[in-house]
Every structure is written in C-alpha cells, then in structure tokens.
C-alpha cells in the first residue's frame, strides 16, 4: 500500500499509528484496561472478530494493556483489510 493511502486511512482511526517492524509497516495500538483479567477479556472479544475476518493480529497481553499489531503477511505490509479490522476492534471498546 502506498504511504499516502495508508496515511489517509489512518485518519479514520483513533489512536492507531503506523510503525516499521521487520522491514514492513504495521498498524499498532495499545489499549489500556484496568488489570490483567480485563486485558485477557479484551483479547477474548478480539478473537471472534479476527477469526470472522480471517485476519489475525499479533496480540501482546500484560497487566492493564493489550497491544495490537496488524499487518498482512501475504502482502508483507499494510492492506485495507488491516484498517477494516482495526476499526472493528475499536468498536469492541476496551
């Protein structure tokens, strides 16, 4: 995906950023929650949405936080599907 297109799509998301990792761009957001149990519960809400989309983010769980990293492995970078899933994850709330 062209950088200007990614930047344009990013404007439609709250709190997400584009980071470079392993030679590719990815969408990243860290959600803050009250404790570890809430973090795990958030992952459990993300799981069926990701599964339904057939698009699986990297999820890092720690006390009070869930970090979500999205990128399309087959494309070796960002696609519109990443931005769609990011918006769906945001609708789940934290």
Steps between C-alpha positions, in 0.01 A plus 500: 500500500625844412599716796255777412210251488601353837521850650156583363345183646676558832309829538181294538635317805544619858831441674656270242842570353712354226829351613781338309589150621697223334516688173127562468240750619242397754208659681551516876283600793529439872172482689502582870278297730466474876693179565626172357159331502352787297789470254429131448129573465577754229706242311204263531277765337751559219539129420159431337517824298846414368392144427191617311720732291757226441757755609698439817683781682795454729372557854725571796335480841641649816357643819266780401589495129432328171726591210356421158722476193341462158657435163434268210765232483424403138542864392801555728344821623173683538181445302152643537404187696730612781317832531159327487596263781648787704166685479310186602730446798446862607124443501548226761610757757768441761 
